[in-house]
Amino acid sequence: MAIMALPAFLQGSTELSVTGPKVVTSFRIFGLTINLTETVLLEWIVMAVIIGLSIFLTRGLKVKAVSKRQVIAEMAVEAITNLVSDTMGKRWLAFTPYIATVFCFSIFGSLISLLGFRAVTSDFSVLLTWALMTFILITATKIRFGGVGGYLKGFAEPIPVMLPINILSEIATPTAMALRHFGNIAGGSIIMGLIYFGLTGLSHMLHLQVPVLTIGIPAVLSLYFDLFSDFMQAFIFIMLTMVFISNAGPADDEATSAA
């Protein structure tokens, strides 16, 4: 008599593979082949979720008799505004929307892995893009307050012999930011995969038809690798962004005295 095969979700992981994002579809434009990867597709999904959530929380705003969702929206806006004000100073509050967007994108892009999808933040190109955007803002801030001449002169300070080191330091800023975030998210995904793989193998060694060892244990560890770590990496990324941008311009007291 044939034994009914177990459903896929009860079989556990019998093999482990670490690959990049899969190509969903390809199309040609002006003779160039454009590959649409799962990262791009998931990014659009994450953006749709964030936009939809923002519309839902801010719909029908009132001055009196506010709804619970408006209270949540106001608390979120107040929290991120206070964070930017305390970290960068009140004169940098114009960067609040950018900081909030990067933070939300990082959180939702990482937590999407809980639904069985590949985390958007496990793709290095995504983190490098964010880091380059921050680098552009840092450079624009330096040029805004010091001029092009002042920006170029800064590479030769405090002495001209420091020019190569200062150039490498400038390049290292976005690279380090991207690698730090990417390494933690991708590393967490690999570790969780190894845990599932190892517990499945151990269940098979114990001749268990159902890999019961994969039930419960990974869920507890996921609280760190998929929740705590994701929030921490998003927070660290925006903190570095705020510090680098604010340090590129004059301090609040210097700006006040100059005014």
N, C-alpha and C positions, 0 to 999 in steps of 0.2 A: 504494500500500500504506500503510495507516494505521500511524502510529508510536505505540507504546505510551506512555501518559503516565507520567511519573515518579511514584514514591510521594511523598506529601506531605512526608515528612521530608527528601527530597532536593531539593525544589523551593526551599527557602529562604523567606525572608520577602519578599513582594512589596508589602506595605503595612504601615504602622505606625499603630497606634491606641493612645491612652492613655485608658482608661476606668476607672471605679470597679468595685467588686465586682458581679458579676452576681447577679440574683435567681434562686435555684434554684426556689423555690416560694412560694406565698402561702396564708394561711389566715386565717379570721376568728374572733375571740374577743370575745364581748360587743359585737358590732358594730364592732370595730376590726380593720383589716386588718394582719396581721403578715407582713412579708416575711422569708423565710429566705434570706439571701445566702450566697454561696460562702465568705465570710470566716467566718461562724458555723459552717458545715459543716466547714471545714478546722480551725477551732479545736477542735471536738470530736474530730476525727481526731488532732490534735496532743496533746490531753489524753489520749486513749486510748493513744497511743504512749508518752508519758511514764509513765503509770500502769503500762502493761504492762512497760516497761523496768525500772521501780522494783521491781515484783513479781519479775521475773526475777532481778535482781541481789541481792535480799535474801531470796530463798527458801532455806530450809534453812541458816540461819546457824549457824556452829559456833565453838567456842572454839579447838579444835585441828584440825589437818588441814583448813584452810580451802580452799575452792575458788577458782579464778581469778576468777570473777565476784564472790565476796565480797571479794577483794582490791581489785578495781576499785571496788566500792561503798564500801569503807572509805577508799580513797584519795580518792574524790570528796567524801565527807562530811568528811574531814579537811581537804581543800583549801578548801572553802567555809567551814568553821568557822574555820580560821586566817585567812582573808581578812576575815571579819566581826570577829574578835577584834582583828586588827591595825589595821583601819580604824576601827571603832566603839568598841572596848574590850570587855573580857570581860563587863561588866555588860549589854551589849546582845545577848548571844548568843541571846536568845529570838527575835530577828528572823531568825535563820539560815534556818529553813524558808521564810519569805517571800522572802528574797533568792535562795535556791536555786531556788524555783519560778519567779520572774520571769526569772531567767537562763536556765533550761532552756526556758521557754516562748518566750523571745525567740530563742534559738538554733534550736530546732526549727521555730518559726514562720517564720523567715527561710529556713532551709535547705530547706524544703519546695518552694521554687521550683526546686531542682535536679531535681525530679521532674516539672517542667512545670506545676506549679500556681502560682497567684498567691500570693505571700508574704503571710502573715497580717499581718506587720508593715508591709506597704505600705498598710494601711488605717489612716487617721489615728484613727478611733474606737477602735481597739484600743490604740494607744499613749496616747491621751488617757485611756482608762479606767485603765491602769496608773499614769499620772502622777497622776490624781485619787486613786487608792488610796494612793499615797505621800503625797500632800498631806494626806489624812485622818489618816494615821499621824503626820505632822509636827505637825499641829494638836493631835491627841490627846496627843502627847508634851509639847507646850508647856503645855497645860491641866493635864496630870498633875503637872508639876513647878512650875508657876507659878500654877495656879488660873485660873478664868475671868477674874477681875479682873486678874491679872497678864498674861494673854494679851491682853486688850483694852488694857491700859495700854501694852503694847509697841508698839502702833501709833502712839503719840504720843511715842515716844522717838527721839532724845535731846531733841527739842523738839517742842511740839505742831504747829508748822507743817509737820512732816514727815509728818503723818497721811496726806494723799493719796498721797505717794510710797511710804510703807510699805504702803498698801493695794494699790497697783499692783504693788509688788514681790512681795507675797504671791500675787497672781493670776498674775504672770509665771512663778512657779516651776514649776507643773505644765505651763503652756503651753510654756515653753522646753524642758522635758524631753521632751514629746511631739513637738514640732516637730523637735528635733535628731535623734531616732531615726528618725522618719518621713521626714524630708528625705533622710537618707543612704540608707535602704533603697529608697525610691521613686526617688530619683535614680539609684542604681545599676541598678535595673531598667530605667529609661528609657534609660540609656546603653548597656546591653547590647542593648536592642531597636534602638537606632539603629545599633549596630555590625553586628548581623545584617542590618538593612535596607540599610545602606550596602555591605556586602560582597556581598550578593545582587545589588544594582544594578550593582556593578562587574563581577561575574561575567557578568551579562547583556550589559554593554557589550563584554566580551571574547568574546561569542558562545559562552560555555561552557554546554553543555546542563545540566550539573550544577554548581551554585555551589560549586566546590571551595574558594573563598576563605573560606567560612564553616566550613571544617573545620580545627580546630587553633587558629586565632587566637582565636576567642571563648573556647575552653576555657582558654587561658592567662590571658586577662583575667578570666575567671570566678573564678580562684583568688583574685583581690583582691575583686571586687565581690560574689561570692556566698559566699566563705569568710572571708577576713581581715576584710573590712568588717563582716560579720554578727557575728562574734565580738567585734570591737572595739566596735560599737554596743551590744551586750548588756552588755559589761563596763563601758562608760562609764555606761550607764543604772543599773546596780546600784551603781556607785561613787557617783554623784550621790545615789541613794536613801539609801545608808548615811551619807554626809556630812551631808545635810540633816536626817535623823532624829536622828543623834547630836548635831548642833549645836543641836537644839531643846531638849535637856536639859542638865543640868550635866555638867561634865567629870568624869572618874573621880576625880581628886584632890579635887574639890569634894564629890562624893558621899561619899567616904571620910571627909573631915573632918566632914561633916554627921552621918554615922552615929556 
